[in-house]
Amino acid sequence: MAFDFFAGLWKRGQNKIELDQSGDFLLDLRENEMLELLDCEHIYTYWAMGKRIIHSLIRFAFSAQREITISDAPTEAVDAFKKAAIKYEQDEIIQRAAAYCRLYGMAGMFAAVDNDKIKDGDNLAVQEVWTGKFAFTALNPLNLSGTYFNQDANTVKFMRPEKIYVAGNPVGSKRAVVIQTGEPLYLRFSDTSFTFSGVSVFQNMVRLIKAWQWAIISLERMAIKAGSIVHKEGRGGKSSGIGATAALKSAELLKQLRSGGVATIGQDGDVTFFPLTGVAEVDAITNNLNREIMFALDDTPAPVLLGKDISNGLAEGTEEMKAVVIAVENFRKGVLTPLYKFTDPYIMALAWTDNVVKKIKGKYPKLYAKLSPTEIRQLWEKSFTYEYGNLFPVPEKDEQETNGVILDNLTKAKGLGMDIADIESEINERKIMKNDVKLSKSNLLSDDENNEEQNDKTEDETGEK
């Protein structure tokens, strides 16, 4: 039961669709059939909304960077991870795989290493990641052809990849990952395979794409009409209406106007433009189609799809903002999290080489004196966590005011008997300070209280009041 989603790919490719026929191709899309690979690629390439529909949600989700935390590691280890993530283009390849997933309904990633001694079917040990040139690659469904999906509804692996193939070859279970858009659906039956997969985000808007294309063709015809000049001959002329002589004179008139010259018209002649009507109606139709497309594209809110200035255009707490947050959180959870789960261990291995770990260990001997590089890496891996960046960050001024109120309340809570350790934990968890703080009793006392405490200390030492 292999992955055979695009069985008609090469047969369809033999039609040799020319670039200048893209409009006709979009109008010829079949409404009651599953989109094939070339269908998806032509919609993406030639439809004006194609790229925006695929990329807008992805780009917005990546507009705020992840916040990496490794509780048992110094900042040098976090910095090494971030540098490795940039070097090996972790975010860029994940974005590419996410785009393939939205475009085709399925995509994947592969951990490739340039080492003849390591086979694609083998998983990689930490040391093997360092033995050759390493790279992540994004895979489309054609690259994943042959991937086996579990069809047994009684097993825990039901509808999950049982065996992943890349370029026709089986790969190690930890060397690749496959993601799908939404829930996998039954697509096609043949003598050799059942096919289940997610579907392209374009699948449920084929009719809307065709209607949108007709609206644009209508506007194009109006634009051509608006730029045309009608030259009418007088009663004595040898040509009338659309006769050859009138057409030649109209062309000559356009030539004179383009060159900045003065147009000459006979005494009995007349020149008019075609009346331009229907533009407002077509514009209204296009706006309605855009709305219907957003309904069909249920995972991308209008402000994200249409590029609205979200920072200024959405009020905090509004339903529109909530819709944006929910959509991005769902996308991050369903698509980005599995890809980060796959790539993060490789980035850790590439970042925390033995030399890097030994250097950090030498700087903090008390923390890691009795640990080997392998044990230190394992410690850091276990304490590695991240949070997705805030899409709507609080302005710095508002954040400072909020933190000031919190600190005042904590100081008052100290006067009511709140333990210093609890206050310290609250400050650090809320990230009120850039770095974690270690509080002493004097930190939360007023000047008068500090003076009183100092006097008490002096009395104890001298025995005098």
Residue, then its C-alpha position, 0 to 999 in steps of 0.5 A: m500500500a504505497f503512496d501513489f497520490f499523483a498517478g496521472l502526473w506524467k500523463r498530464g505533463q505530456n499535454k505541454i501547457e504553454l505559459d501563455q495559456s495559463g489563463d485557459f488552464l485555470l479555466d479548464l480545472r476539473e471541479n469534481e476531481m482531486l487536484e494533481l501535482l501539476d494542477c496545484e503547481h499551475i494554480y500556485t504559479y499562475w493564479a494571482m492569489g496562489k502564492r499569497i494563499i500558500h505563504s501568508l499564514i506561514r510567514f505570519a507564524f514566523s514573524a515572531q521567533r521562538e524563545i529557546t530555554i535550556s534551564d540546566a545550561p548557560t547562555e553559551a549553550v543556547d547561543a551555540f544552538k541558535k547559531a547552528a539553527i541559522k547555519y543549517e537553515q532550520d527555519e527556512i527549510i521548515q517553511r519550505a516543507a510547510a509550503y509544500c504541505r499546504l500546496y500538495g496536501m503532504a510534505g516531508m523533511f529528510a536529514a541528509v549527510d554526505n558520507d558514503k559510509i552512511k546509508d540512507g536507511d540507517n539512523l544517525a548517531v551523534q558522532e555521525v552527524w559530524t562526519g560529513k556535510f549535513a543538510f535538511t531537505a524539504l520533500n514534496p509528495l513526488n519525492l515521497s512516492g512509495t511511502y507506506f501508510n498503515q491502513d489497519a484501524n486496530t493499530v496505534k499507527f493507523m493512518r501514520p507512515e509505516k515506512i518512509y521512502v525518499a527518491g524511491n529508497p527506504v530511509g531510517s525511521k529517524r531520518a525523515v518526517v512526513i506531515q499532512t494538511g488536515e486529516p488524511l482522506y481516501l483519494r484513489f483506489s488502484d489494483t496496487s494501492f489504497t491512497f490516503s493523504g491530506v489535500s491541497v488547500f486549493q482543493n475546495m476552491v476550484r470553482l472560485i478560482k475559475a470564477w475569479q479568473w473570469a472576473i480578471i479576464s473581464l477587467e482585462r477586456m475593459a482595459i483594452k477597450a478603454g485604451s481604444i479609439v474609434h475614428k468615425e468617417g464623415r458622410g463623404g468618407k470611403s469607409s465607415g464603422i470598422g472599415a479598413t480606412a477608419a482603422l488605419k486612421s485610428a492607428e495613425l492617430l494613436k501613433q501621433l498621440r504617443s509621440g507627443g504630436v498633434a492629432t489631426i482630424g478631418q472636418d467631417g471626421d469624429v473621434t470617440f473612446f469606447p464607453l467604459t462601463g461595468v468596472a464597478e460591478v466586476d470589482a464588486i464581484t471580485n470582492n465577493l469572490n475574495r470573501e468566498i475564498m477566505f471561507a474556503l480557506d478556513d485556516t487563514p483569517a482575512p487580515v493575514l491573507l490580505g496583508k492588513d496592517i495587523s499591528n495597527g488594524l486590530a484592537e486587542g481582545t477583538e474577535e478578529m484578533k482572537a481568530v488570528v491567534i487561534a489560526v496561527e496557534n493551530f498551524r504551529k501545533g499541527v505543522l511546525t511542532p512536528l517539524y521542530k520535533f524532528t529537526d531540534p535533536y539534529i541541531m543540538a548535535l551539530a551545535w554541541t560538539d565535543n569541543v564546544v561542550k569542553k569549552i563551556k565545561g572549562k568555563y563552569p567547572k563547578l557545574y560540570a566537573k564530574l560529567s562527560p561531554t555526552e552526559i552534559r549534552q543529555l542534561w541540556e537536551k532534557s532541559f531544552t524547551y521553547e515557546y513560540g513568539n508572541l504575535f502581538p507583543v506588548p509595547e515596551k512602555d506598557e510592559q514597564e508599567t505592568n512590571g512596576v505594578i507587579l513589583d509594588n504588589l510583591t513588595k506589599a505582599k512581603g509586608l503581609g508575610m509572603d516568603i522571599a523565595d516565592i517572591e523571587s520565583e514569581i519575578n523570575e517566572r514572569k520574566i520581569m527582569k532580563n536575567d533571573v534574580k536572587l533576592s535577599k531580605s534587604n532587597l524588599l525592605s524600605d529605607d526606614e526598615n533597612n535603617e531599623e534593621q541596621n540599628d538592631k544589628t548594631e545593638d546586638e554587636t555592642g550591647e548598647k542602645 
